Amino acid sequence: LKRGRYYRITFWAKGEMSGEVSALVRKIGSPWKTYLSGIRFIPDENWKEYSFTQQAPTDVDSDIAVLFATGNLGVLIIDDLKVEQFEEPLNSAHQNTNPVVKGNLIPRSSVEGKRDYFWSSGIYSGPDGEWEDPQAERVSGGLYGSYALKIPSAKTEGTTFTRSSWIPVAADTPYTFSFYLKGEKPGSVIQTNIFAKQGKKGLGQKTFIATDKWQRCSISISKVPAEVTDIYLGYTVKAHSGDFFIDGLQFEAEKEATAYTPSFPYELYADMDGYRSNIVFWGEAVKLNLYAGSANIISPDKNVNVTLIATAFPDKEIFRKTITLPVNKETPYILPIKANGLIRLTMVAEKTDLAAPQEVLIARLPQPRNTGADSSFGGHISIRPFFIDYAKKIGLKWIRFHDATLITKWKGVEAIPGKYRYYDTQVNAAVESGLHILGLPDYPPEWALKQGKTKKEYVDLLAFRELCKNLAAHYKGKIDYWEIWNEPYMKYFFGGKPSQFPAVFEAGATGVREGNQKAKILGFCTELTDKAYAKNMPIEKRGIIDILSVHSYFTNIPGGGSADLSREVKSYLSFLQPHKPEAIWNTEGNNRRFGSNSFYTFIPVSKRDNINSAAFGSRVWIEQINGGISKFFIYTLHQSDTIMYHDGYQSMIGFDRSVPPQAVASAVTAWCIDGMKPVSVTRDKGIIMRAFSDNRRTTLSIFDDSAVTGKLNFDINKIPKEITVIDLMGNNLRDETSSTYIIDAKPVFLISNWPASKMQEACIKAVSKN
């Protein structure tokens, strides 16, 4: 490699992998430095060309290569690998090639429906403002049509935001965003933004002062950068500003705003009253309100013919019907479907020039089982009424108070020395809903940090002990589990030296026990496979913990040729000898790859990625519990309410609070195995079996072993009738037209009151080669 020159690496690949492959340029030997970070991809059965171009940061004369790295087993075939060198930068393979589309690019610009999945709202705030949870909503009195969009401000604290979904744009083209605005409090300020999807960078920002009269506002960008393919629009409002009202929105490929013109004469909507995320339970009817609204109060047509299409995950059409909707009048409609799991309802105008297609996601889930504190299913959840209800509906029973909230964090509780702030409303609501809380008292305020280069303590130990004592005493009976510090091995979370952590941990644990003798102490919150930091804890102090807490993130779909989790768990427990903790909890983990799962077609997620996301959302729990982890807290349920976090760890909820595939799979898995103990079963070639029992019923999960090539068939007819067989969406496989099921990455569950060995025997008889 020559410093400053550009290198293009191109290759063809195909294969059968359960997870990602990384292609990069790296030093072959120690210290294995990466020079060109490359790309990540999942190959499929067809040949596909891949390419990346990057600039060399330094000269490297030898011992470098193109590396293909995996975090999983499978088959990968590479051909026609080329490395080319260039003096000048090349046009990026990801350069924007979108065409220029004229007219209004906002599909439902007069906001006539109760809820438009094009918009989502959230808040940046402490616990009080988040609990208020201001949301954009439709209100009467629109300038165009009957309604307008209300953009709220918080009445307590924080900054609210309302953002659109992605809008495709053309490179090197000017765009203008315009809208009509008025405010509840004349003189209040609202900020308008245009963001780029790529890099989440701001392309334009402008503030407007509202009056009590409608005024037209606009913001323009001179040209879209070449690498930007999509943008999203946003409004930001500070607390106590009152409500703002928006109507006649227009985003167009123009240097300045033109006269407002709706993109279509009508707007289609489907909504479920009382179900913000459109969740119903098995056996419940899907009750919809359908609506065809018009930007003009007096409509040229009295009715619009609309085709309703229901598609079950991952791609099976289960319903199609054309109905007539009266304009500007809600129509109650019961969707006649029996399928469980994730359903996409698409509304399409019979005359396609009358309205933009609309999509709504509906989830039919099992009623959560009453497993209480024995549950293994937890998460990182925004402490707001909606999210508490949502977490409960998808089967989670535990909340970890980490970066989703400041409720038990030192900075949120004792910002001023000696002055404590408790959040009883939020904690009581979570507990009363049946959720259990794991508290964290870390994240110290500035005043608590010890200053100076020769400091012996990272924080004021006496103050930390007192904080933990008061927290444990105040929340006794509501928060009885305390994890003293999050990831102390990371400077971001613990700025002190490793040798300083044992004193901090001991001070916190002592304080908790002084406040609540029955409280359980969790630690040391290190990586499951890396005990180096935990070794700083003196042997005589390791008995402080009641429950060992670790973090384990994933690069693959657990199970089937991946690392033996139980062996890793046993290794850590042996390190703690002679102390033996009551249990081991994985208090944080996920796979970033699967943060982008969604069943919407306007979000670019492939069918294969969604299937793997659902498989991960089930197998991560199966493998954790089977491997000896008592509780697992999936990360996360708090980075939502905006499309900008879609490609992160936002795996269990959509940007608009819809239910994604991973959450449905998790909910079904919780119904099948939560509260049960793992039971040992023998291994069968090509298939992974995991059994769980609670002495009343047994669940056997089966899925493909990615360490063995090929697929196996599963004949439902060969399974005794006494055994219930359901798929990952919760559907009874006996109801399918074909009795043959191909075992793949997605688990299938067999449920009965038989012993595990007898169920496994019946299962093996039903398996054959594909």
JOSUL-V835576 format. One record per pair of residues at least 4 apart in sequence whose C-alpha atoms are under 6 Angstrom apart, sorted by the first residue. I is the first residue (numbers start at 1). J is the second residue. If there is no record, write none. Layout:
i: {I:I}
j: {J:J}
//
This chain:
i: {1:1:2:3:3:3:3:4:4:5:5:5:5:6:6:6:6:7:7:7:7:8:8:8:8:9:9:9:9:10:10:10:10:11:11:11:11:12:12:12:12:13:13:13:13:14:14:14:14:14:14:15:15:15:15:15:15:16:16:16:17:19:20:20:21:21:21:21:21:22:22:22:22:23:23:23:23:24:24:24:24:24:25:25:25:25:25:26:26:26:26:26:27:27:27:27:28:28:28:71:71:72:73:73:74:74:95:95:96:96:96:96:98:99:100:102:103:104:104:104:104:105:107:107:108:109:109:110:110:110:111:112:112:113:114:118:118:119:119:120:120:120:120:120:121:121:121:121:121:122:122:122:123:123:123:124:124:125:125:125:127:129:129:129:131:136:136:137:137:138:138:139:139:140:141:142:142:142:144:145:145:145:145:148:148:149:149:150:150:151:151:152:153:153:153:153:153:153:154:155:155:157:158:159:159:159:160:160:161:161:162:162:163:163:164:164:165:165:166:166:166:167:167:168:168:169:169:171:171:171:172:172:173:173:174:174:174:174:174:174:175:175:175:175:175:175:176:176:176:176:176:176:176:177:177:177:177:178:178:178:178:179:179:179:179:180:180:180:180:180:180:181:181:181:181:182:182:182:182:182:182:182:183:183:183:183:184:184:185:186:186:186:187:187:188:188:188:189:189:190:190:190:191:191:191:191:192:192:192:192:193:193:193:193:194:194:194:194:195:195:195:195:195:196:196:196:197:197:198:264:264:265:266:266:266:266:267:267:267:268:268:269:269:270:270:271:271:272:277:277:278:279:279:280:281:281:281:281:282:282:282:286:286:287:287:288:288:288:289:289:289:290:290:291:292:292:293:293:302:302:303:303:303:304:304:305:305:305:306:306:306:306:306:307:307:307:307:308:308:308:308:309:309:309:309:310:310:310:310:310:311:311:311:311:311:312:312:313:340:340:340:341:341:341:341:342:342:343:343:344:344:345:345:346:346:347:347:348:349:368:369:371:371:374:375:375:376:376:376:377:377:377:378:378:378:378:378:378:379:379:379:380:380:380:380:380:381:381:381:382:382:387:391:392:394:395:395:397:398:398:398:399:400:401:401:401:404:406:408:408:409:409:409:410:410:410:410:410:411:411:411:411:413:413:414:414:424:428:430:431:437:438:438:439:440:440:440:442:448:448:449:450:450:458:465:465:465:466:468:468:468:468:469:469:469:469:470:472:472:472:472:473:473:475:480:481:481:482:482:483:483:486:487:487:488:488:491:502:506:513:520:521:521:522:522:522:522:523:523:523:524:525:525:526:526:527:527:528:528:528:543:546:546:547:547:547:547:548:549:549:549:550:551:551:551:552:553:553:554:554:555:557:558:558:560:560:561:561:565:566:566:584:584:585:585:585:586:587:587:588:588:588:589:589:590:592:592:594:595:595:595:595:595:596:596:597:598:609:613:614:614:614:615:615:615:616:617:617:617:618:618:618:619:622:623:624:625:625:626:636:639:640:641:641:642:643:652:653:653:653:654:654:654:665:668:670:676:676:676:677:677:678:678:679:679:686:686:687:687:687:688:688:688:689:689:690:690:691:691:692:692:693:693:697:697:698:698:698:699:699:700:700:701:701:701:702:702:703:703:703:703:704:704:704:711:712:712:712:712:712:713:713:713:713:713:713:713:714:714:714:714:715:715:715:716:718:723:723:724:724:725:725:725:725:726:726:726:726:726:727:727}
j: {59:60:59:56:57:58:59:55:56:55:56:86:87:54:55:85:86:53:54:84:85:52:53:83:84:51:52:82:83:50:51:81:82:49:50:80:81:48:49:78:79:47:48:77:78:43:44:45:46:47:77:43:44:45:75:76:77:44:74:75:74:556:41:42:40:41:42:69:70:39:40:68:69:38:39:67:68:36:37:38:66:67:35:36:65:66:67:33:34:35:64:65:32:33:63:64:32:63:64:555:556:556:561:707:706:707:226:227:171:226:227:229:170:170:170:253:252:250:251:252:263:251:263:356:267:248:249:247:248:295:148:147:293:269:138:164:165:163:164:162:163:641:642:656:135:136:161:162:641:160:161:641:159:160:161:158:159:129:130:158:131:156:157:158:384:150:151:149:150:148:149:147:148:147:147:146:147:148:295:294:295:296:297:246:247:245:246:244:245:243:244:243:160:237:239:241:242:243:239:239:240:239:239:237:238:239:236:237:235:236:234:235:233:234:232:233:232:643:230:231:232:230:231:229:230:229:230:224:225:226:223:224:223:224:221:222:223:253:254:255:220:221:252:253:254:255:219:220:251:252:254:256:257:218:219:250:251:217:218:249:250:216:217:248:249:214:215:216:246:247:248:214:215:245:246:210:211:212:213:214:244:245:210:211:212:244:242:243:242:210:211:212:209:210:209:210:241:208:209:207:208:237:206:207:235:236:205:206:234:235:204:205:233:234:202:203:204:233:201:202:203:231:232:200:201:231:230:231:228:354:355:354:293:294:354:355:292:293:355:291:292:290:291:289:290:288:289:288:657:658:362:363:364:364:364:365:366:367:364:365:366:334:335:333:334:332:333:334:331:332:333:330:331:330:327:328:327:328:326:327:325:326:327:324:325:323:324:350:322:323:348:349:350:321:322:347:348:320:321:346:347:319:320:345:346:317:318:319:344:345:316:317:318:343:344:316:343:342:364:730:731:363:364:365:729:362:363:361:362:360:361:359:360:358:359:357:358:357:355:395:671:375:675:675:674:675:630:631:632:396:397:632:396:397:398:399:632:633:399:633:634:399:400:635:636:637:404:637:638:404:638:391:396:396:667:667:670:435:435:436:437:437:438:405:439:440:638:412:440:441:441:442:443:414:441:442:443:444:415:443:444:445:420:421:419:420:428:432:435:435:479:481:482:482:482:483:484:485:459:460:459:458:459:496:507:508:511:511:472:508:511:512:511:512:514:515:474:476:512:515:516:515:516:479:519:519:520:521:522:522:523:525:525:526:493:494:495:537:510:517:546:545:546:545:547:548:549:545:548:549:549:549:550:550:551:550:551:550:551:552:579:581:582:581:582:583:584:584:584:585:586:586:586:587:588:589:589:590:590:591:591:616:619:620:705:706:706:707:627:627:628:629:630:629:630:631:632:632:633:633:634:635:634:635:635:648:649:613:647:648:649:650:651:646:647:610:660:613:662:661:662:665:619:745:746:620:662:665:666:665:666:669:623:626:627:629:629:630:678:650:650:655:655:656:655:655:663:657:659:660:658:659:660:728:730:674:692:693:694:692:693:691:692:691:692:705:708:703:704:705:702:703:705:701:702:700:701:699:700:698:699:697:698:752:753:751:752:753:750:751:749:750:747:748:749:747:748:743:744:745:747:743:744:745:770:742:743:768:769:770:741:742:743:767:768:769:770:740:741:766:767:739:740:766:739:766:751:752:750:751:732:733:749:750:730:731:732:733:749:731:748}
//
